[in-house]
Amino acid sequence: MLTLEQFTHEAITIFSLSFLTFCVAMLLTPIYTFFAYRYKFWKQKRVTSTTGEALSVVASQSTRTRNVPTMAGLIVLVAVTAVTLVFNLDREQTWLPLAALLGGGLVGLIDDIINVRGNGQGVAGLRAPIKFAMITAVAALGAWFFYYKLGYTTIHIPFFSGDLVLGWWLIPIFTLVVVSTGNAVNISDGLDGLSGGLLMSAFGAFGVIAVMQENYGIAAFCLTIVGGLLAYLWFNIAPARFFMGDVGSFALGTALGVVAMLTDTLFLLPIIGLVFVLEAGSSLLQILSKKIFHRKIFIAAPLHHHLQALEWPKTKVTMRFWVIGQVCAAMGVILALIGGHI
């Protein structure tokens, strides 16, 4: 147990790193913007769905008349990586989430580059099976390090005494969690400011939980991401100057899954990230319904497109999802306190 003076020192360090990351990201933004607009990092619009149908509903919702560059997630990725490498590199707490951030970011960057270099005929980037295999490889490598090098063998079950010993079964569970979270965040990145605001709430919650667990390295990592996202959101709220791209959504999504595993809060992840679950779940249900029953459940998927089709303004969808995300983040922290995670 830290003394008040020691805790104050740790808190000052955590918030200082968060502020520093915000400043670095703000300084990087004009550099990225210059190159993005000069070299036309325009995101090519998809013209077909995962099941091969024309995206007529989604296309009709787009009212954007100007080109907006993608891959702005690089700003957060570079800022967080630089601050972590210099000030917060720790084998037990930050090696793994940083590696997940960079690994997921690399997969997303390849996908974005293929998309940007497309011919304007709806090239969507990497084929879904290839992208899934690459993210799975990143997650599996992380799972190996989590089990064999860090020595994790159990998962905490909230409100029950003791932990569930899983042994090597923790490797496939870790992989599934990280892949699912990465894809869920990627699916949610569809409206100005939506995924950025939700990620801020989620990482903020895990940062608070890590502080209460005295995992100050993980807490600092989470808050550096919050700092980077604050700078990103300054320019991404409607009308967006740029988009996060897969480089940002996959990087931050995989890192979020890893942080949940390192803080032993696996069962709180679906609560803290409830909007991500709803977004990914709506897409999955839509695909299964069309393949099995040959009919749609939603007008369009994921859920934010369905609400747009019901004539909800984009800003209304985004801000209401932000509110839900913030409430769920607070609920996750409360459950961590009373569920034995601390």
Phi and psi in degrees as a GROMACS rama.xvg file:
@    title "Ramachandran Plot"
@    xaxis  label "Phi"
@    yaxis  label "Psi"
@TYPE xy
-77.503  150.259  LEU-2
-73.7079  166.691  THR-3
-59.6745  -38.6391  LEU-4
-65.423  -41.7141  GLU-5
-66.9195  -42.1712  GLN-6
-62.6833  -41.2815  PHE-7
-60.867  -40.7702  THR-8
-61.9028  -44.3826  HIS-9
-64.2383  -41.6512  GLU-10
-63.7384  -42.5152  ALA-11
-62.3349  -41.1368  ILE-12
-62.6197  -46.4745  THR-13
-60.4596  -50.087  ILE-14
-71.3833  -29.3434  PHE-15
-66.1423  -42.2082  SER-16
-66.1404  -37.1003  LEU-17
-62.9694  -45.3942  SER-18
-65.4469  -39.6187  PHE-19
-62.0159  -42.3962  LEU-20
-63.5407  -39.6828  THR-21
-57.8388  -45.8577  PHE-22
-65.7542  -43.2051  CYS-23
-62.1096  -43.7001  VAL-24
-63.5451  -39.7445  ALA-25
-64.4336  -36.2381  MET-26
-71.5936  -33.4515  LEU-27
-75.2772  -25.2673  LEU-28
-57.7393  -48.8196  THR-29
-64.5102  -29.7838  PRO-30
-66.4145  -49.5436  ILE-31
-59.6723  -46.7597  TYR-32
-58.919  -41.0236  THR-33
-58.4495  -51.5758  PHE-34
-70.3873  -36.7404  PHE-35
-62.964  -42.5907  ALA-36
-79.9614  -32.7722  TYR-37
-68.6014  -42.1915  ARG-38
-100.505  10.4463  TYR-39
56.3159  66.578  LYS-40
-78.5399  50.3971  PHE-41
-75.2844  135.522  TRP-42
-79.3862  126.002  LYS-43
-76.9957  133.659  GLN-44
-76.1055  137.978  LYS-45
-73.5332  141.936  ARG-46
-112.334  -9.98495  VAL-47
-131.927  152.496  THR-48
-84.6145  178.562  SER-49
-60.7099  -30.8773  THR-50
-89.2486  4.11807  THR-51
93.9313  0.302903  GLY-52
-85.7256  157.135  GLU-53
-67.5935  138.298  ALA-54
-88.1288  65.8583  LEU-55
-70.5231  -40.8476  SER-56
-66.8204  -46.8601  VAL-57
-63.5777  -40.3234  VAL-58
-63.444  -36.868  ALA-59
-70.928  -20.6782  SER-60
-80.6885  -17.7368  GLN-61
-79.2977  118.8  SER-62
-113.636  8.72269  THR-63
-73.0875  127.73  ARG-64
-108.955  2.53835  THR-65
-124.808  155.803  ARG-66
-78.6027  133.731  ASN-67
-124.828  125.655  VAL-68
-72.1523  155.999  PRO-69
-111.224  -171.452  THR-70
70.0257  18.0354  MET-71
-70.4488  -12.2279  ALA-72
-58.8875  -19.797  GLY-73
-58.6469  -32.6749  LEU-74
-60.9787  -49.8409  ILE-75
-65.4302  -43.3516  VAL-76
-58.8035  -48.3568  LEU-77
-68.2404  -43.0068  VAL-78
-63.4876  -47.7612  ALA-79
-64.6236  -42.9949  VAL-80
-62.249  -45.3623  THR-81
-62.186  -47.8215  ALA-82
-65.6279  -40.4201  VAL-83
-66.7237  -43.9959  THR-84
-62.6387  -37.6832  LEU-85
-83.349  -38.9709  VAL-86
-119.436  -14.3949  PHE-87
-143.313  37.1948  ASN-88
-89.9963  117.76  LEU-89
-142.738  127.804  ASP-90
-58.8536  -41.7653  ARG-91
-76.8447  -28.814  GLU-92
-118.249  -32.371  GLN-93
-121.204  -12.3521  THR-94
-57.4911  -50.0108  TRP-95
-68.1976  -49.6736  LEU-96
-63.9748  -32.6395  PRO-97
-67.7208  -41.7276  LEU-98
-62.9809  -40.6012  ALA-99
-63.9809  -40.8066  ALA-100
-58.8653  -46.7409  LEU-101
-73.0422  -39.8615  LEU-102
-65.2549  -48.3178  GLY-103
-63.6473  -36.9926  GLY-104
-64.4062  -37.7685  GLY-105
-63.7812  -44.5108  LEU-106
-59.7277  -46.6368  VAL-107
-64.492  -36.9647  GLY-108
-64.2373  -43.0859  LEU-109
-60.2227  -43.8047  ILE-110
-61.6733  -43.8646  ASP-111
-66.0447  -41.0252  ASP-112
-63.457  -42.5198  ILE-113
-62.2177  -39.4335  ILE-114
-65.841  -47.7439  ASN-115
-63.8612  -36.7191  VAL-116
-83.948  6.73249  ARG-117
-65.5669  172.051  GLY-118
-92.6015  11.307  ASN-119
81.4454  8.1731  GLY-120
-107.449  32.8595  GLN-121
87.0722  21.7624  GLY-122
-64.7922  120.642  VAL-123
-98.335  -1.13263  ALA-124
108.154  -150.206  GLY-125
-60.4205  146.357  LEU-126
-64.5062  143.682  ARG-127
-54.2174  -44.7615  ALA-128
-62.6369  -36.8625  PRO-129
-68.3192  -44.483  ILE-130
-62.1917  -42.741  LYS-131
-62.8143  -41.8114  PHE-132
-64.3485  -38.7736  ALA-133
-68.4966  -43.3097  MET-134
-65.3945  -37.6213  ILE-135
-63.2629  -38.977  THR-136
-63.7316  -42.4683  ALA-137
-61.1835  -46.1987  VAL-138
-64.8733  -39.87  ALA-139
-65.9699  -39.0182  ALA-140
-63.5377  -41.3915  LEU-141
-62.8443  -39.3447  GLY-142
-64.2575  -39.7215  ALA-143
-60.5187  -46.0907  TRP-144
-65.3846  -39.9618  PHE-145
-59.59  -42.3158  PHE-146
-86.7076  -50.6028  TYR-147
-83.7455  -33.4889  TYR-148
-98.3745  -37.2638  LYS-149
-91.9148  -17.6979  LEU-150
81.2962  20.4029  GLY-151
-74.729  134.986  TYR-152
-136.113  -5.34594  THR-153
-128.588  163.885  THR-154
-129.396  134.884  ILE-155
-80.4357  131.231  HIS-156
-101.304  115.418  ILE-157
-58.586  142.789  PRO-158
68.2614  11.8541  PHE-159
-124.351  143.56  PHE-160
-75.1266  140.772  SER-161
83.9333  167.456  GLY-162
-112.794  154.88  ASP-163
-86.3927  118.196  LEU-164
-82.0989  121.86  VAL-165
-113.715  -21.7296  LEU-166
61.1602  -136.732  GLY-167
-69.1018  -13.9707  TRP-168
-62.7932  -15.4983  TRP-169
-66.0717  -24.5569  LEU-170
-65.6179  -53.5863  ILE-171
-65.7706  -32.5548  PRO-172
-65.9174  -46.1373  ILE-173
-57.6563  -46.6396  PHE-174
-60.4746  -45.7276  THR-175
-61.7451  -43.3218  LEU-176
-62.2469  -47.5148  VAL-177
-67.6056  -43.1762  VAL-178
-63.7012  -44.3174  VAL-179
-63.498  -43.7678  SER-180
-67.1738  -41.8659  THR-181
-60.0502  -44.8042  GLY-182
-69.8208  -36.8096  ASN-183
-64.2291  -42.6993  ALA-184
-65.6088  -40.305  VAL-185
-61.4729  -41.7877  ASN-186
-65.3638  -34.1067  ILE-187
-76.8816  -11.9226  SER-188
-83.849  76.0238  ASP-189
-133.92  -7.39788  GLY-190
-132.418  154.652  LEU-191
-55.4487  117.906  ASP-192
82.268  -6.98627  GLY-193
-65.0532  -60.546  LEU-194
-68.271  -35.2917  SER-195
-60.6548  -45.1825  GLY-196
-66.6212  -40.3648  GLY-197
-66.2523  -39.9372  LEU-198
-65.9275  -36.7476  LEU-199
-59.1507  -45.5084  MET-200
-63.3251  -43.4798  SER-201
-67.0021  -48.9435  ALA-202
-67.4689  -33.1786  PHE-203
-61.4674  -42.8252  GLY-204
-64.0302  -46.2034  ALA-205
-67.0974  -30.2159  PHE-206
-63.7841  -43.2266  GLY-207
-64.0676  -43.7582  VAL-208
-61.4923  -42.8464  ILE-209
-63.1  -37.9322  ALA-210
-62.4562  -44.9664  VAL-211
-66.0716  -26.4183  MET-212
-85.2127  -3.46459  GLN-213
64.8286  27.5604  GLU-214
-94.0971  75.5605  ASN-215
-72.4217  -26.5483  TYR-216
-66.4578  -44.3497  GLY-217
-64.7603  -41.7261  ILE-218
-60.1012  -43.9611  ALA-219
-64.517  -38.8003  ALA-220
-61.4122  -46.3491  PHE-221
-60.8863  -43.0262  CYS-222
-74.6889  -25.5222  LEU-223
-66.5046  -37.8055  THR-224
-64.6298  -41.7486  ILE-225
-59.4411  -42.3574  VAL-226
-61.8695  -43.8924  GLY-227
-64.2052  -39.0562  GLY-228
-68.9123  -32.2067  LEU-229
-60.9162  -43.043  LEU-230
-65.8472  -42.4222  ALA-231
-61.9414  -44.0161  TYR-232
-66.9666  -27.1703  LEU-233
-55.0497  -33.9874  TRP-234
-105.065  -11.067  PHE-235
-97.6996  -16.2995  ASN-236
-66.2343  153.27  ILE-237
-60.357  135.732  ALA-238
-80.4998  129.211  PRO-239
-67.4502  138.641  ALA-240
-79.9168  -29.0715  ARG-241
-157.523  169.023  PHE-242
-112.412  155.221  PHE-243
-64.6805  -43.2075  MET-244
76.6842  171.349  GLY-245
-65.9798  -28.4283  ASP-246
-60.1507  -34.5861  VAL-247
-84.1178  -46.1173  GLY-248
-67.4272  -41.4848  SER-249
-71.1302  -39.2832  PHE-250
-60.8513  -51.1808  ALA-251
-72.9016  -33.6373  LEU-252
-66.7257  -45.1723  GLY-253
-65.8544  -39.8527  THR-254
-63.0864  -37.2669  ALA-255
-63.5893  -42.7354  LEU-256
-62.1987  -40.9407  GLY-257
-65.5412  -42.4733  VAL-258
-60.8935  -39.9905  VAL-259
-61.887  -38.7124  ALA-260
-71.6517  -39.8145  MET-261
-67.759  -31.8709  LEU-262
-88.5627  3.48347  THR-263
57.4093  42.2666  ASP-264
-123.04  39.8325  THR-265
-52.9383  -43.5679  LEU-266
-78.191  -9.30765  PHE-267
-91.1175  -17.4436  LEU-268
-57.7215  -45.3353  LEU-269
-65.9855  -22.4605  PRO-270
-80.2433  -51.3572  ILE-271
-62.0943  -37.4005  ILE-272
-104.522  39.0542  GLY-273
-57.6238  -40.2315  LEU-274
-64.2234  -38.5191  VAL-275
-61.1957  -40.5959  PHE-276
-62.4023  -45.228  VAL-277
-64.3155  -40.6545  LEU-278
-64.3812  -50.6507  GLU-279
-66.8846  -39.7411  ALA-280
-63.3242  -38.6581  GLY-281
-65.1662  -37.7072  SER-282
-66.9638  -42.6989  SER-283
-64.3421  -45.1413  LEU-284
-62.4721  -39.3375  LEU-285
-62.5656  -44.6254  GLN-286
-64.0189  -46.7128  ILE-287
-64.1356  -40.2845  LEU-288
-65.1064  -40.6472  SER-289
-70.0151  -36.1356  LYS-290
-76.2873  -37.2234  LYS-291
-90.4727  -46.8541  ILE-292
-106.239  -4.84884  PHE-293
57.5002  38.9245  HIS-294
-150.855  157.863  ARG-295
-91.466  148.563  LYS-296
-92.4005  -41.0038  ILE-297
-110.854  155.62  PHE-298
-60.4355  -40.947  ILE-299
-153.032  154.06  ALA-300
-127.562  151.596  ALA-301
-71.0268  -173.195  PRO-302
-58.2857  -35.9738  LEU-303
-64.9706  -30.8216  HIS-304
-71.6784  -34.2694  HIS-305
-63.1985  -43.7389  HIS-306
-67.2181  -35.2281  LEU-307
-62.9628  -39.8738  GLN-308
-65.3692  -23.9441  ALA-309
-85.1107  10.319  LEU-310
73.6702  29.0717  GLU-311
-78.0701  131.902  TRP-312
-62.5173  150.386  PRO-313
-56.7278  -42.9943  LYS-314
-65.8699  -31.9337  THR-315
-67.3796  -43.7265  LYS-316
-60.9753  -48.8823  VAL-317
-60.5141  -49.8941  THR-318
-70.8351  -33.7477  MET-319
-70.6087  -35.7878  ARG-320
-66.7167  -37.451  PHE-321
-59.0534  -45.263  TRP-322
-60.6782  -45.8183  VAL-323
-60.5344  -43.3783  ILE-324
-61.6625  -39.8196  GLY-325
-70.0594  -39.5727  GLN-326
-63.7018  -43.4666  VAL-327
-66.3463  -36.2564  CYS-328
-62.9214  -44.882  ALA-329
-63.1529  -41.7007  ALA-330
-62.5807  -38.2995  MET-331
-62.6045  -41.1808  GLY-332
-64.7997  -42.5484  VAL-333
-61.8487  -44.8259  ILE-334
-66.6372  -32.2086  LEU-335
-63.6335  -37.3462  ALA-336
-68.9339  -43.8053  LEU-337
-92.9892  -9.15037  ILE-338
-98.1103  5.24527  GLY-339
87.7422  15.431  GLY-340
-81.7378  -13.1527  HIS-341
